[in-house]
Amino acid sequence: MLINFLIRSFINDHEHLEDEQVRGNYGIFASVLSIILNVVLVIFKILVGLAANSIAVIADGINNMTDVVSNLATLVGFRLALQLPDEKHPYGHGRFEYISGIIISFFILVVAFVTVRDSVVKIVTNEPVFFDTVGAIVLIGAIFVKFFMAYFNRDIGAKIGSTSLLAAAQDSLNDVLATTATLIALVLSRFTTLPVDGIMGTVVGIIVFRSGIEIFKDTVNPLLGLAPSPDLVKEIVRYVNSHEVTKGTHDIMIHDYGPSRKFMTLHVEVDARDDIMAVHDAIDNLESDLEKKFKIKTVIHMDPIDYNNPELDPVRKQVVDVIKMYDDGYSIHDFRMVDGPTHTNLIFDLVVPFEQDKNRETIKEELTDLIEIANPKYRVKMTVEHKYY
């Protein structure tokens, strides 16, 4: 309720999340709110820690300083991502948001390393920990604040599809875990002389390190060119193939230039004997429909196939049988036949899996020989490729 009230108060248009500016305003709002809360925690913890002479509270306050830097990185990422495309960056600046997520993961990994290092030192030296009532109360309050930060960052991050806000949410949960461990160590210090502070810190540091690695993967994968989700591809294929002019779909490529800047190219098979102007008009409409439905800028390449050729299906089946005997994991698409006076060209694309021992040239040579031996009048013109989804 509180978050919705704040969103309505500070974001004028809070409903049209498909709008890039509205989405950016959500991200900026979450980042600024996180900065304010973390700054308050830093000041309050250090002041209370100094007044109560509590090293645990002071250390926890200093830890929150790294959170402020992480939140600033997220804020800058959203601000830069909203820049309009220019001559040097015609696809926009949306990937800045992914970069801010990488920065957050870096700080998480640094905190995890320092936590483990200091905890091991405490275990080795068996440095005593003294219970501090004021410090315990402050840490409990900090846990609730961090839970609140994790909640609204995750809620908004999921709503706008932001990996950097989801990373900030995980960072807040890591702080909850670390602060809870510090609190437990303070309580247990009243009943045992074991280095519980160091043991708890080591466990927490390892858990935080693992979360930092996961966040790094989630934010760096889109920059490297992550494959689109299978569900999205299935929905796109189903939608494209539902159109009357479409006879088949393949070679779908989706490029991610930021959460709200995606571009897609795909090949659509059409009947070669249909009126070219009518087909082109239908494809233009399909491009517009795809962009509206999936919010992805789309370009379609038409592949004309002569479906009226009575030899097409039998020959295609013959070729597929040869390929399946060679490797059942292979498939073909865009199959065409071009007849000539002495031979017939068989033109198609062969899709091979990523995991294989043979290189593409070897596959091409061996399959070409097998298909041409099956019928000497055929000449194979094959393109070997892998799926992009």
LUMZA-215062 format. One record per residue: z, y negated, x of N, C-alpha, C in turn. Coordinates in pm, whole numbers, padded with zeros to 5 digits, always signed. Last residue first. Layout:
<dozas>
ZYXZYXZYX
...
</dozas>
This chain:
<dozas>
-03111+01956+01759-03005+01951+01659-02943+02089+01644
-03331+01988+01906-03254+01867+01933-03142+01850+01831
-03441+02295+02055-03402+02216+01940-03322+02094+01984
-03696+02299+02313-03571+02342+02254-03537+02252+02136
-04034+02423+02384-03933+02319+02370-03801+02381+02320
-04365+02466+02481-04231+02526+02482-04127+02414+02480
-04668+02480+02324-04571+02386+02382-04432+02448+02369
-04979+02649+02367-04839+02653+02327-04758+02545+02399
-05255+02769+02283-05217+02635+02330-05074+02612+02282
-05437+03061+02338-05307+03005+02300-05285+02869+02365
-05715+03185+02193-05673+03110+02311-05546+03033+02270
-05852+03490+02066-05755+03381+02058-05733+03316+02194
-06004+03709+02105-06076+03586+02065-05982+03466+02055
-05842+03929+02169-05908+03854+02278-05977+03726+02235
-05540+03997+02053-05670+03963+01997-05744+03873+02097
-05342+04085+02225-05344+04139+02089-05477+04110+02020
-05384+03926+02445-05420+04068+02456-05431+04130+02317
-05279+03689+02354-05424+03696+02376-05471+03840+02393
-05005+03752+02344-05076+03714+02221-05227+03728+02238
-04946+03813+02613-04919+03911+02508-04999+03880+02382
-05014+03572+02748-05084+03698+02779-05067+03800+02667
-04828+03399+02630-04972+03373+02616-05051+03500+02642
-04587+03507+02722-04620+03513+02579-04768+03488+02554
-04611+03451+02999-04595+03588+02951-04632+03601+02803
-04639+03169+03010-04741+03257+03067-04731+03397+03008
-04400+03079+02883-04532+03040+02832-04641+03136+02880
-04201+03184+03050-04207+03221+02907-04346+03194+02851
-04264+03045+03285-04270+03191+03282-04283+03241+03138
-04216+02784+03205-04351+02821+03248-04369+02972+03244
-03940+02781+03150-04036+02762+03043-04178+02806+03081
-03750+03049+03308-03792+02910+03292-03907+02901+03193
-03502+03281+03190-03638+03250+03233-03668+03101+03217
-03247+03297+03080-03263+03316+03225-03400+03270+03274
-03079+03079+02848-03180+03179+02881-03197+03183+03032
-02962+02873+02621-02908+02976+02708-03015+03083+02732
-03115+02722+02443-03076+02662+02571-03033+02770+02670
-03393+02896+02284-03254+02853+02294-03223+02797+02433
-03717+02759+02199-03636+02858+02271-03492+02807+02279
-03996+02728+02003-03858+02678+02019-03774+02789+02082
-04326+02641+02046-04231+02752+02058-04093+02694+02087
-04582+02508+01850-04465+02479+01934-04372+02598+01930
-04939+02575+01863-04806+02577+01800-04699+02539+01902
-05264+02679+01812-05182+02568+01861-05048+02570+01788
-05516+02877+01905-05391+02884+01829-05295+02780+01889
-05863+02857+01891-05741+02805+01953-05624+02819+01856
-06097+03112+01910-06015+03031+01820-05888+02988+01893
-06431+03135+02051-06290+03170+02042-06219+03077+01943
-06698+03063+02021-06665+03181+02104-06519+03224+02092
-06710+02845+01841-06816+02946+01841-06780+03073+01917
-06377+02796+01693-06490+02757+01776-06594+02868+01778
-06104+02675+01493-06212+02773+01519-06321+02712+01605
-05778+02629+01526-05903+02551+01542-06012+02649+01584
-05476+02644+01354-05590+02721+01407-05713+02629+01412
-05122+02584+01397-05258+02544+01355-05362+02634+01419
-04784+02539+01332-04887+02635+01369-05022+02592+01311
-04526+02415+01339-04648+02336+01356-04765+02424+01401
-04316+02656+01511-04348+02565+01402-04477+02491+01435
-04121+02950+01593-04235+02860+01611-04245+02766+01491
-03850+03094+01791-03916+03061+01664-04032+02965+01693
-03637+03342+01949-03738+03238+01953-03796+03214+01812
-03469+03559+01942-03408+03427+01925-03508+03313+01925
-03605+03789+02004-03578+03764+01862-03518+03626+01837
-03862+03813+02223-03723+03763+02213-03698+03722+02068
-04079+03993+02186-04047+03939+02319-03903+03889+02324
-04081+04036+01916-04066+04152+02003-04029+04108+02145
-04127+03775+01834-03998+03837+01800-03974+03963+01884
-04392+03739+01923-04283+03657+01979-04147+03721+01954
-04528+03920+01760-04533+03934+01906-04416+03861+01971
-04470+03810+01509-04428+03947+01540-04427+03970+01691
-04598+03561+01527-04452+03567+01514-04400+03706+01550
-04865+03645+01531-04810+03575+01647-04656+03582+01644
-04886+03757+01274-04913+03839+01391-04851+03777+01516
-04835+03534+01116-04742+03648+01111-04760+03737+01233
-05062+03382+01181-04929+03330+01213-04828+03445+01216
-05257+03546+01071-05254+03525+01216-05118+03473+01259
-05193+03531+00792-05193+03659+00865-05184+03643+01016
-05209+03240+00750-05083+03314+00733-05085+03450+00804
-05490+03180+00817-05374+03114+00877-05247+03200+00869
-05712+03276+00695-05665+03350+00811-05531+03298+00863
-05778+03096+00495-05723+03226+00455-05669+03307+00572
-05696+02765+00490-05758+02864+00577-05699+03001+00546
-05546+02584+00355-05647+02655+00278-05722+02759+00361
-05384+02444+00522-05322+02554+00449-05423+02634+00367
-05407+02295+00798-05507+02342+00702-05452+02466+00631
-05185+02028+00857-05209+02171+00867-05310+02212+00759
-05091+01739+01034-05180+01795+00932-05207+01944+00958
-04794+01592+01079-04869+01702+01139-04958+01764+01032
-04671+01264+01120-04737+01361+01031-04813+01465+01113
-04355+01140+01200-04486+01177+01252-04546+01285+01163
-04148+00879+01093-04199+01013+01067-04338+01029+01128
-03850+00712+01164-03995+00713+01189-04042+00857+01174
-03568+00534+01040-03645+00657+01050-03794+00631+01075
-03233+00445+01072-03370+00395+01086-03462+00511+01121
-03001+00557+00845-03059+00584+00976-03203+00531+00977
-02864+00591+00603-02833+00475+00687-02881+00497+00831
-02939+00783+00424-02858+00827+00537-02819+00714+00632
-03074+00637+00218-02980+00745+00185-02884+00776+00301
-03237+00448+00345-03140+00406+00244-03033+00511+00222
-03391+00610+00514-03309+00503+00571-03203+00456+00472
-03521+00774+00329-03428+00833+00426-03335+00727+00484
-03682+00586+00197-03580+00661+00122-03475+00720+00216
-03853+00504+00404-03763+00407+00341-03650+00478+00266
-03988+00749+00450-03914+00681+00558-03811+00584+00501
-04110+00786+00202-04008+00881+00246-03924+00821+00358
-04298+00580+00203-04189+00578+00104-04075+00671+00144
-04459+00675+00411-04394+00544+00421-04275+00535+00325
-04551+00910+00292-04465+00919+00411-04392+00787+00433
-04712+00808+00089-04596+00890+00053-04498+00899+00170
-04907+00681+00244-04824+00601+00153-04697+00678+00115
-05020+00904+00368-04956+00799+00449-04864+00713+00364
-05129+01035+00148-05022+01099+00225-04946+00996+00307
-05322+00850+00071-05216+00885-00023-05098+00948+00050
-05483+00849+00297-05419+00725+00255-05302+00753+00160
-05577+01114+00309-05494+01061+00418-05419+00935+00377
-05568+01356+00063-05617+01222+00095-05523+01155+00194
-05548+01690+00203-05505+01585+00110-05561+01450+00156
-05603+01868+00399-05711+01837+00306-05672+01734+00201
-05374+01920+00545-05482+01846+00612-05592+01803+00517
-05057+01877+00418-05184+01947+00398-05298+01862+00453
-04803+01828+00670-04871+01792+00544-05002+01869+00537
-04489+01834+00827-04618+01901+00808-04674+01866+00671
-04327+01591+01010-04344+01647+00876-04483+01707+00866
-04087+01527+01257-04224+01566+01227-04228+01630+01088
-03881+01239+01320-03901+01377+01279-04048+01402+01248
-03630+01024+01451-03772+01059+01441-03780+01206+01398
-03382+00778+01396-03427+00916+01380-03579+00924+01380
-03097+00597+01500-03241+00600+01485-03285+00747+01482
-02809+00404+01418-02870+00532+01448-03019+00526+01417
-02554+00218+01418-02690+00198+01469-02748+00332+01513
-02288+00239+01369-02370+00187+01259-02514+00162+01303
-02184+00350+01608-02154+00410+01478-02241+00361+01363
-02452+00354+01853-02331+00296+01796-02309+00353+01658
-02691+00475+01886-02666+00353+01964-02543+00279+01913
-02812+00790+01885-02693+00716+01844-02673+00597+01939
-03090+00951+01750-03036+00879+01865-02925+00784+01817
-03218+01254+01653-03134+01142+01609-03068+01080+01732
-03500+01435+01572-03426+01375+01683-03349+01254+01632
-03654+01722+01460-03568+01610+01419-03488+01561+01539
-03861+01921+01464-03844+01821+01571-03767+01697+01524
-03973+01960+01117-03924+02008+01246-03910+01891+01343
-04070+02074+00794-04004+01970+00876-03955+02032+01007
-04331+02111+00545-04239+02163+00646-04185+02050+00730
-04473+01982+00356-04491+02127+00363-04397+02191+00464
-04451+01706+00139-04399+01771+00258-04415+01923+00250
-04519+01600-00103-04618+01591+00003-04578+01673+00126
-04288+01628-00263-04408+01707-00292-04506+01709-00176
-03966+01665-00118-04077+01579-00156-04207+01660-00165
-03786+01840-00014-03790+01831-00160-03905+01743-00208
-03785+01812+00256-03868+01920+00200-03874+01918+00048
-03598+01603+00282-03739+01582+00318-03827+01686+00252
-03359+01729+00195-03410+01609+00126-03558+01588+00154
-03332+01937+00378-03340+01967+00234-03400+01848+00158
-03311+01790+00615-03423+01883+00596-03442+01913+00448
-03070+01652+00565-03195+01577+00589-03315+01667+00563
-02890+01865+00541-02909+01774+00428-03039+01695+00443
-02909+01978+00795-02946+02058+00677-02974+01968+00557
-02808+01764+00949-02946+01809+00968-02994+01888+00846
-02542+01754+00856-02631+01638+00839-02777+01681+00850
-02452+02007+00939-02454+01973+00796-02546+01855+00768
-02464+01993+01219-02555+02083+01146-02564+02050+00997
-02455+01662+01357-02384+01772+01292-02484+01861+01217
-02660+01596+01650-02606+01563+01518-02540+01686+01455
-02554+01617+01993-02638+01669+01884-02577+01629+01749
-02504+01332+02199-02447+01444+02124-02541+01486+02011
-02550+01173+02444-02652+01220+02352-02607+01344+02279
-02366+01043+02597-02451+01141+02666-02564+01192+02576
-02234+00892+02410-02308+00822+02515-02404+00915+02587
-02106+01089+02257-02215+01009+02196-02297+00933+02300
-01919+01186+02462-02030+01269+02411-02140+01188+02343
-01714+01007+02507-01824+01009+02604-01943+01089+02551
-01535+01045+02296-01597+00913+02313-01715+00914+02410
-01453+01309+02309-01502+01257+02180-01576+01125+02197
-01363+01329+02575-01480+01405+02531-01540+01345+02405
-01137+01160+02559-01246+01128+02651-01374+01200+02610
-00981+01304+02379-01030+01171+02340-01147+01131+02430
-00928+01529+02539-01000+01544+02413-01060+01411+02367
-00779+01409+02747-00905+01478+02777-00990+01492+02651
-00558+01319+02603-00643+01223+02672-00779+01282+02706
-00444+01559+02523-00500+01471+02420-00592+01367+02483
-00360+01652+02775-00460+01728+02698-00525+01640+02590
-00168+01457+02837-00285+01472+02923-00397+01547+02848
+00024+01505+02641-00049+01378+02638-00177+01387+02722
+00116+01754+02733+00055+01742+02600-00029+01615+02590
+00219+01680+02984+00110+01777+02976+00038+01768+02842
+00422+01502+02903+00313+01456+02989+00193+01549+02984
+00595+01672+02763+00524+01565+02692+00404+01518+02773
+00685+01832+02976+00616+01892+02862+00533+01788+02788
+00808+01634+03135+00697+01715+03188+00615+01776+03075
+01011+01537+02967+00904+01447+03012+00784+01523+03064
+01177+01759+02944+01109+01707+02826+00991+01619+02866
+01260+01774+03216+01191+01886+03151+01111+01838+03030
+01385+01527+03259+01268+01564+03338+01188+01676+03274
+01592+01547+03071+01501+01433+03068+01372+01466+03142
+01737+01768+03150+01660+01775+03026+01558+01662+03016
+01863+01891+03390+01767+01779+03392+01677+01779+03268
+02201+01968+03279+02065+02009+03315+01969+01889+03310
+02442+01909+03185+02406+01840+03310+02267+01883+03359
+02506+01846+02835+02464+01930+02946+02432+01844+03068
+02580+01668+02636+02631+01805+02628+02593+01893+02747
+02463+01426+02662+02606+01426+02631+02666+01566+02640
+02196+01473+02689+02270+01437+02811+02421+01433+02788
+02094+01502+02437+02135+01624+02509+02215+01593+02634
+02030+01232+02382+02133+01302+02304+02186+01423+02379
+01831+01179+02572+01952+01097+02569+02066+01169+02496
+01639+01368+02499+01701+01378+02630+01831+01298+02635
+01566+01266+02251+01630+01397+02258+01703+01415+02391
+01446+01025+02339+01564+01022+02251+01640+01154+02255
+01230+01122+02485+01331+01039+02552+01460+01037+02470
+01093+01250+02278+01144+01329+02390+01252+01252+02466
+01026+01026+02124+01112+01129+02067+01174+01215+02177
+00852+00900+02302+00978+00834+02265+01077+00933+02205
+00643+01091+02311+00716+01053+02433+00850+00990+02401
+00562+01097+02040+00607+01219+02108+00691+01186+02231
+00486+00834+02004+00591+00892+01919+00650+01014+01987
+00280+00824+02189+00400+00743+02212+00517+00792+02127
+00098+00992+02061+00151+01030+02193+00277+00953+02225
+00045+00833+01841+00116+00960+01821+00173+01013+01953
-00096+00630+01972+00031+00598+01907+00113+00725+01880
-00321+00778+02053-00235+00714+02154-00099+00680+02096
-00431+00836+01808-00376+00947+01888-00284+00892+01997
-00512+00577+01740-00416+00649+01655-00351+00762+01732
-00699+00527+01937-00578+00444+01933-00470+00511+01848
-00891+00714+01859-00826+00730+01989-00697+00649+01995
-00965+00600+01621-00904+00733+01616-00833+00763+01749
-01080+00371+01727-00958+00358+01646-00887+00493+01631
-01297+00489+01861-01199+00411+01938-01070+00391+01859
-01450+00611+01664-01383+00697+01762-01276+00619+01839
-01479+00533+01332-01462+00472+01464-01385+00565+01557
-01547+00541+01051-01607+00631+01149-01599+00577+01290
-01413+00398+00864-01532+00335+00920-01600+00421+01026
-01211+00581+00792-01287+00510+00688-01417+00451+00742
-01097+00661+01029-01170+00761+00950-01260+00692+00847
-00982+00415+01104-01078+00481+01191-01161+00583+01118
-00802+00371+00896-00917+00281+00910-01024+00345+00997
-00629+00592+00948-00686+00568+00816-00811+00482+00824
-00558+00561+01216-00631+00680+01175-00698+00658+01039
-00426+00314+01200-00542+00329+01289-00626+00450+01250
-00220+00371+01021-00325+00277+00979-00446+00283+01072
-00076+00578+01165-00126+00597+01028-00241+00501+00998
-00002+00465+01405-00089+00582+01407-00154+00601+01270
+00165+00264+01310+00043+00228+01382-00056+00345+01384
+00371+00421+01199+00296+00329+01113+00163+00292+01178
+00464+00543+01431+00410+00625+01323+00322+00541+01230
+00560+00317+01561+00445+00387+01617+00381+00481+01515
+00777+00254+01396+00669+00157+01414+00543+00226+01464
+00936+00484+01428+00883+00450+01296+00765+00352+01306
+00994+00462+01703+00924+00581+01652+00861+00550+01516
+01144+00230+01717+01011+00232+01778+00928+00350+01727
+01382+00313+01597+01301+00210+01533+01158+00210+01585
+01463+00493+01795+01436+00542+01660+01349+00441+01584
+01503+00316+02009+01399+00417+02019+01363+00474+01882
+01721+00168+01914+01594+00101+01941+01479+00202+01946
+01915+00369+01904+01876+00300+01781+01740+00232+01798
+01938+00432+02178+01895+00534+02082+01846+00470+01953
+02037+00193+02284+01905+00242+02324+01851+00344+02226
+02289+00191+02165+02192+00084+02135+02050+00129+02169
+02400+00424+02285+02386+00412+02139+02282+00308+02101
+02311+00621+02541+02325+00478+02511+02297+00460+02361
+02397+00867+02777+02370+00832+02638+02401+00686+02612
+02241+00895+03092+02361+00859+03017+02324+00814+02876
+02132+01134+03318+02093+01045+03208+02216+01021+03123
+02101+01198+03673+02175+01200+03546+02121+01098+03445
+01851+01377+03840+01906+01243+03815+01976+01239+03679
+01759+01597+03989+01860+01614+03882+01933+01481+03855
+01554+01598+04164+01675+01524+04205+01790+01541+04108
+01373+01759+04019+01409+01793+04157+01540+01726+04199
+01354+01625+03775+01397+01765+03778+01447+01802+03917
+01261+01377+03857+01391+01385+03792+01446+01527+03792
+01008+01451+03954+01106+01392+04046+01247+01402+03988
+00893+01530+03715+00915+01630+03820+01017+01580+03921
+00879+01281+03590+00962+01387+03532+00992+01495+03634
+00695+01140+03740+00835+01093+03736+00928+01201+03683
+00464+01302+03688+00513+01277+03823+00660+01237+03824
+00438+01287+03409+00462+01417+03474+00520+01396+03614
+00394+01008+03382+00505+01075+03313+00540+01207+03380
+00161+00967+03529+00285+00902+03573+00406+00970+03509
-00018+01121+03370+00005+01152+03512+00137+01095+03561
-00004+00986+03124+00033+01127+03133+00065+01166+03277
-00103+00735+03195+00035+00746+03147+00083+00891+03158
-00366+00813+03261-00280+00752+03362-00133+00765+03322
-00457+00907+03014-00450+00999+03126-00360+00944+03238
-00448+00669+02866-00367+00784+02824-00350+00882+02940
-00637+00516+03002-00496+00475+03005-00404+00589+02963
-00866+00668+02936-00826+00650+03076-00679+00611+03086
-00882+00637+02661-00855+00771+02715-00811+00764+02860
-00945+00363+02655-00818+00410+02599-00783+00548+02655
-01201+00374+02771-01093+00299+02838-00957+00344+02787
-01337+00516+02576-01321+00576+02708-01208+00506+02785
-01332+00327+02371-01262+00454+02353-01239+00524+02485
-01498+00134+02479-01356+00101+02461-01274+00228+02438
-01739+00275+02463-01684+00243+02595-01535+00208+02584
-01784+00281+02192-01757+00406+02261-01693+00381+02397
-01834+00010+02155-01719+00069+02088-01682+00203+02152
-02070-00032+02286-01949-00091+02344-01824-00029+02282
-02272+00062+02131-02208+00159+02220-02087+00100+02294
-02387-00153+01995-02287-00071+01927-02213+00024+02018
-02570-00348+02048-02461-00330+02144-02351-00240+02090
-02930-00300+02000-02798-00354+01971-02696-00319+02077
-03176-00223+02082-03107-00133+01990-02965-00179+01959
-03262-00406+02268-03323-00411+02135-03255-00319+02034
-03152-00561+02505-03084-00455+02430-03138-00453+02286
-03309-00761+02603-03267-00657+02696-03203-00539+02626
-03347-00920+02375-03464-00866+02445-03427-00752+02539
-03094-00807+02137-03166-00910+02213-03278-00842+02291
-02898-00761+01838-02992-00712+01940-03060-00828+02010
-02578-00932+01811-02710-00898+01759-02798-00842+01871
-02250-00800+01849-02358-00887+01897-02493-00838+01844
-02060-00618+01781-02117-00697+01671-02228-00791+01717
-01964-00517+02016-02054-00432+01938-02122-00508+01826
-01784-00712+02097-01911-00701+02168-02013-00619+02089
-01575-00659+01912-01638-00792+01918-01776-00784+01985
-01508-00395+01974-01560-00428+01840-01632-00562+01842
-01421-00429+02241-01530-00338+02208-01592-00369+02073
-01204-00600+02213-01323-00650+02284-01444-00562+02251
-01034-00417+02079-01073-00544+02017-01200-00599+02080
-01005-00217+02274-01065-00185+02144-01114-00311+02075
-00877-00365+02474-01007-00303+02503-01079-00269+02373
-00642-00426+02340-00732-00536+02379-00871-00481+02408
-00532-00172+02327-00570-00240+02203-00664-00357+02230
-00482-00130+02600-00573-00042+02528-00623-00108+02400
-00291-00330+02646-00419-00336+02717-00524-00249+02647
-00087-00231+02482-00144-00364+02454-00282-00376+02521
-00029+00005+02612-00086+00011+02478-00150-00121+02440
+00090-00085+02841-00041-00022+02854-00109-00010+02718
+00328-00174+02729+00237-00273+02784+00097-00213+02802
+00474+00049+02666+00399-00014+02557+00305-00123+02606
+00604+00096+02906+00497+00187+02865+00412+00126+02754
+00800-00096+02892+00693-00114+02989+00574-00025+02955
+00959+00027+02697+00896-00102+02670+00780-00129+02764
+01048+00250+02833+00966+00270+02714+00893+00141+02676
+01201+00125+03029+01084+00204+03069+00990+00225+02951
+01404+00016+02867+01317-00073+02945+01188-00001+02984
+01520+00251+02769+01458+00158+02675+01363+00064+02748
+01615+00364+03009+01524+00439+02922+01449+00346+02828
+01795+00180+03110+01669+00200+03182+01567+00271+03094
+01995-00045+02967+01938+00086+02938+01802+00099+03005
+02162-00269+02941+02149-00204+03072+02096-00060+03055
+02156-00413+02716+02238-00291+02712+02236-00216+02844
+01985-00620+02795+02117-00653+02742+02211-00532+02744
+01758-00476+02870+01829-00557+02969+01970-00588+02923
+01691-00361+02623+01720-00277+02739+01796-00351+02847
+01638-00584+02471+01751-00498+02434+01790-00411+02551
+01410-00678+02615+01528-00764+02595+01652-00681+02562
+01240-00456+02600+01284-00505+02731+01408-00592+02718
+01207-00427+02321+01263-00319+02401+01316-00369+02535
+01091-00676+02245+01219-00632+02189+01284-00524+02276
+00849-00684+02393+00950-00788+02409+01087-00740+02363
+00721-00444+02301+00744-00470+02444+00858-00570+02462
+00710-00484+02022+00785-00371+02079+00818-00394+02226
+00540-00707+02011+00677-00716+01957+00764-00605+02016
+00310-00588+02118+00374-00700+02189+00518-00718+02142
+00256-00401+01916+00291-00355+02050+00357-00465+02133
+00197-00568+01698+00310-00475+01690+00352-00427+01829
-00031-00707+01798+00089-00780+01755+00211-00688+01756
-00212-00494+01845-00168-00580+01955-00038-00651+01919
-00247-00397+01584-00188-00310+01687-00135-00393+01804
-00375-00616+01468-00246-00573+01416-00174-00484+01517
-00613-00616+01620-00521-00731+01628-00382-00692+01578
-00724-00368+01541-00693-00394+01682-00592-00507+01695
-00764-00397+01266-00675-00291+01315-00632-00317+01459
-00947-00618+01271-00819-00627+01201-00720-00523+01255
-01164-00503+01406-01093-00617+01466-00956-00633+01403
-01240-00306+01220-01198-00270+01354-01119-00379+01423
-01310-00467+00999-01204-00366+00987-01149-00330+01125
-01522-00609+01111-01401-00681+01071-01283-00586+01052
-01712-00406+01143-01654-00468+01261-01526-00544+01229
-01771-00361+00872-01714-00254+00953-01645-00310+01078
-01887-00607+00813-01764-00565+00743-01694-00457+00823
-02112-00597+00982-02012-00702+01000-01880-00664+00934
-02257-00377+00879-02208-00375+01017-02099-00478+01041
-02202-00224+00571-02240-00347+00639-02176-00351+00777
-02076-00010+00466-02204+00017+00529-02257-00105+00604
-01855-00105+00338-01835-00053+00472-01966-00022+00543
-01784-00317+00127-01917-00275+00173-01908-00228+00319
-01516-00399+00089-01568-00283+00017-01698-00229+00075
-01417-00636+00182-01358-00513+00236-01413-00386+00170
-01468-00946+00254-01549-00840+00194-01501-00708+00253
-01235-01061+00384-01291-01111+00259-01370-01003+00185
-00948-00956+00517-01091-00923+00520-01151-00960+00385
-00685-01029+00468-00749-01079+00591-00897-01046+00602
-00604-00922+00222-00563-01059+00259-00646-01114+00374
-00691-00662+00215-00742-00755+00113-00712-00900+00150
-00535-00568+00430-00682-00566+00438-00742-00664+00338
-00277-00596+00330-00317-00674+00447-00469-00681+00460
-00289-00411+00118-00259-00552+00091-00305-00639+00207
-00337-00176+00259-00438-00224+00164-00417-00371+00130
-00093-00160+00400-00219-00175+00473-00328-00229+00381
+00089-00126+00189+00100-00243+00276-00032-00268+00349
+00000+00120+00083+00000+00000+00000+00000-00125+00086
</dozas>
